[in-house]
Amino acid sequence: MDTEFSQEDLEFQKEVQDFIEENLPKGGDMWSGRSNWFQALKEKGGWDVPKWPVEFGGPGFTPTQRYIFDLEMANHNTPMVLPFGISMLAPILMNYGSKEQQERFLPGIRDHSVNWCQGYSEPGAGSDLASLTTKAVLSEDAKDYIVNGQKTWTTLAQMAQWMFCLTRTSSDGPKQEGITFLLFKMDTPGVEVKPIVTLGGSQTVNDVYLTDVKVPVENRVGEEGKGWTYAKGLLTHERTGLAGIMNSVLALESAKENARSVKVADGTLMDVPAFKNKVGELEVELMALEFTELRTLASVSAGGSPGQESSILKLKGTEIQQRISQLNLEASGIFAAPWGRVNPGPRFSRGAMNGYLSGRANTIYGGASEVQKDVISKNVLEL
Ligand SMILES: Cc1cc2nc3c(=O)[nH]c(=O)nc-3n(C[C@H](O)[C@H](O)[C@H](O)COP(=O)(O)OP(=O)(O)OC[C@H]3O[C@@H](n4cnc5c(N)ncnc54)[C@H](O)[C@@H]3O)c2cc1C
């Protein structure tokens, strides 16, 4: 296993850094300059869709180049793109969609003109997703599926124009069979979105009720009953992405900075041994996680796949995110208590409680921690 970058990789890293320096909108231009930024990435040769293969307009990065690219983008806090279309649905369409579906949906995903949401989880089907019961029944003329059921925790459904959705078309045989992957517009009659207000006070997730929703058969991806296979393949990749290691490195640096601004006796909070120990432990664990990611990368570069080790990245990565948000909460002290912007404390304390509470979800979505531990014990440790 080789975790050092080659000379070509280092040259590529410099190319990415120079590109960012030249094209990233500065300061206040960040929001208004978004579309120029994405256009520049596209013109660079598919850098706007770094994970897409060449035949769909992607740059054809090697796994190491992709890692370096992600690293530099996170390091420079570049504009984010919601993952639902570009990272979750697009690969499924590329692998299992028809040519017509690829031509119809990929351009809108790529230019961010169409927002998608992920309709997988249901009230009785989260960790055990294959138990989903939202029913899709073929109409008598076999032109449409009629969908009835409920999806839940659907992130940003209120902003989405389309949903990609797992539905049950058959209850015969094992529950993983008989699941069908459908696409439908969120303004189809019978789709009703109701917000769920989370612990952190935000309205990012929703219940979505589906009552006699008519979905044309041509909006089915792949074969009827094979949706589980299509959805499952992507989960390991989704988990790898959720580790957010570089973001945690930056967040930890900023938490240290915050702690240095809090006066305690003759020094600052960073001089308090109990606090400093927590920071030290996090730095060590983050470094270990970074090497775990590099090991995964080395295996992918050698022709392997991220495999079940992605569960280690998801588990530890999200736990670390939560512990960093706890440091900010501790540094905020009593100023974490006031809710919202009316807060006489330091600037960082304004979002501290919200960040801490919202971050509880990190160890739930994308596969809960207990389930990741199960995967690690069975498939990695072979216990
Ligand atoms: C903020 C947020 C955003 C989300 N966004 C989306 C989205 O956009 N689209 C979507 O489809 N879903 C989304 N989800 C749903 C998410 O995928 C599920 O919440 C997750 O899979 C867990 O399922 P559940 O909530 O039903 O909990 P359950 O599966 O009921 O689990 C409850 C508890 O039991 C534990 N548990 C379950 N099974 C086992 C087991 N076999 N062994 C040991 N412990 C177990 C779990 O770890 C957990 O602690 C989101 C969730 C959150 C919190």
The ligand as an SDF file (V2000), in Angstrom:
LIG
                    3D

 53 58  0  0  0  0  0  0  0  0999 V2000
  -31.5860   14.7580    8.9840 C   0  0  0  0  0  0  0  0  0  0  0  0
  -31.9970   13.5320    8.2350 C   0  0  0  0  0  0  0  0  0  0  0  0
  -32.0940   13.5840    6.8580 C   0  0  0  0  0  0  0  0  0  0  0  0
  -32.5170   12.4660    6.1410 C   0  0  0  0  0  0  0  0  0  0  0  0
  -32.6970   12.5630    4.7870 N   0  0  0  0  0  0  0  0  0  0  0  0
  -33.2390   11.5210    4.1080 C   0  0  0  0  0  0  0  0  0  0  0  0
  -33.5820   11.6530    2.7160 C   0  0  0  0  0  0  0  0  0  0  0  0
  -33.3810   12.7080    2.0900 O   0  0  0  0  0  0  0  0  0  0  0  0
  -34.1640   10.5980    2.0960 N   0  0  0  0  0  0  0  0  0  0  0  0
  -34.3980    9.4080    2.7320 C   0  0  0  0  0  0  0  0  0  0  0  0
  -34.8980    8.4940    2.0960 O   0  0  0  0  0  0  0  0  0  0  0  0
  -34.0900    9.2620    4.0450 N   0  0  0  0  0  0  0  0  0  0  0  0
  -33.5280   10.2820    4.7570 C   0  0  0  0  0  0  0  0  0  0  0  0
  -33.2420   10.1580    6.0990 N   0  0  0  0  0  0  0  0  0  0  0  0
  -33.6040    8.9110    6.7820 C   0  0  0  0  0  0  0  0  0  0  0  0
  -32.4320    8.0910    7.2710 C   0  0  0  0  0  0  0  0  0  0  0  0
  -31.8410    7.3830    6.2150 O   0  0  0  0  0  0  0  0  0  0  0  0
  -32.9850    7.1530    8.3850 C   0  0  0  0  0  0  0  0  0  0  0  0
  -33.3400    7.9800    9.4810 O   0  0  0  0  0  0  0  0  0  0  0  0
  -31.9640    6.1380    8.8300 C   0  0  0  0  0  0  0  0  0  0  0  0
  -31.7630    5.1740    7.8400 O   0  0  0  0  0  0  0  0  0  0  0  0
  -32.4240    5.4300   10.1290 C   0  0  0  0  0  0  0  0  0  0  0  0
  -33.6910    4.9140    9.9760 O   0  0  0  0  0  0  0  0  0  0  0  0
  -34.8520    5.2460   11.0350 P   0  0  0  0  0  0  0  0  0  0  0  0
  -34.8700    6.7040   11.2990 O   0  0  0  0  0  0  0  0  0  0  0  0
  -36.0960    4.6000   10.5590 O   0  0  0  0  0  0  0  0  0  0  0  0
  -34.3940    4.5450   12.3950 O   0  0  0  0  0  0  0  0  0  0  0  0
  -34.5010    3.0090   12.7380 P   0  0  0  0  0  0  0  0  0  0  0  0
  -34.0180    2.1960   11.5920 O   0  0  0  0  0  0  0  0  0  0  0  0
  -35.8610    2.7250   13.2550 O   0  0  0  0  0  0  0  0  0  0  0  0
  -33.4800    2.8910   13.9170 O   0  0  0  0  0  0  0  0  0  0  0  0
  -33.7760    3.3010   15.2600 C   0  0  0  0  0  0  0  0  0  0  0  0
  -32.5960    2.9200   16.1360 C   0  0  0  0  0  0  0  0  0  0  0  0
  -32.4050    1.4930   16.1190 O   0  0  0  0  0  0  0  0  0  0  0  0
  -31.0810    1.1820   15.7220 C   0  0  0  0  0  0  0  0  0  0  0  0
  -31.0990   -0.0120   14.8700 N   0  0  0  0  0  0  0  0  0  0  0  0
  -31.8660   -0.2450   13.7860 C   0  0  0  0  0  0  0  0  0  0  0  0
  -31.5630   -1.4410   13.2460 N   0  0  0  0  0  0  0  0  0  0  0  0
  -30.5630   -1.9540   13.9930 C   0  0  0  0  0  0  0  0  0  0  0  0
  -29.8070   -3.1690   13.9320 C   0  0  0  0  0  0  0  0  0  0  0  0
  -30.0100   -4.0630   12.9590 N   0  0  0  0  0  0  0  0  0  0  0  0
  -28.8510   -3.3620   14.8610 N   0  0  0  0  0  0  0  0  0  0  0  0
  -28.6120   -2.4460   15.8430 C   0  0  0  0  0  0  0  0  0  0  0  0
  -29.3030   -1.2760   15.9540 N   0  0  0  0  0  0  0  0  0  0  0  0
  -30.2610   -1.0430   15.0380 C   0  0  0  0  0  0  0  0  0  0  0  0
  -30.6280    2.3920   14.8980 C   0  0  0  0  0  0  0  0  0  0  0  0
  -29.2210    2.5030   14.8920 O   0  0  0  0  0  0  0  0  0  0  0  0
  -31.2750    3.5310   15.6530 C   0  0  0  0  0  0  0  0  0  0  0  0
  -30.4990    3.8910   16.7620 O   0  0  0  0  0  0  0  0  0  0  0  0
  -32.7950   11.2540    6.8350 C   0  0  0  0  0  0  0  0  0  0  0  0
  -32.6420   11.1960    8.2240 C   0  0  0  0  0  0  0  0  0  0  0  0
  -32.2690   12.3150    8.9260 C   0  0  0  0  0  0  0  0  0  0  0  0
  -32.1630   12.2190   10.4300 C   0  0  0  0  0  0  0  0  0  0  0  0
  1  2  1  0
  2  3  1  0
  2 52  2  0
  3  4  2  0
  4  5  1  0
  4 50  1  0
  5  6  2  0
  6  7  1  0
  6 13  1  0
  7  8  2  0
  7  9  1  0
  9 10  1  0
 10 11  2  0
 10 12  1  0
 12 13  2  0
 13 14  1  0
 14 15  1  0
 14 50  1  0
 15 16  1  0
 16 17  1  0
 16 18  1  0
 18 19  1  0
 18 20  1  0
 20 21  1  0
 20 22  1  0
 22 23  1  0
 23 24  1  0
 24 25  2  0
 24 26  1  0
 24 27  1  0
 27 28  1  0
 28 29  2  0
 28 30  1  0
 28 31  1  0
 31 32  1  0
 32 33  1  0
 33 34  1  0
 33 48  1  0
 34 35  1  0
 35 36  1  0
 35 46  1  0
 36 37  1  0
 36 45  1  0
 37 38  2  0
 38 39  1  0
 39 40  1  0
 39 45  2  0
 40 41  1  0
 40 42  2  0
 42 43  1  0
 43 44  2  0
 44 45  1  0
 46 47  1  0
 46 48  1  0
 48 49  1  0
 50 51  2  0
 51 52  1  0
 52 53  1  0
M  END
$$$$
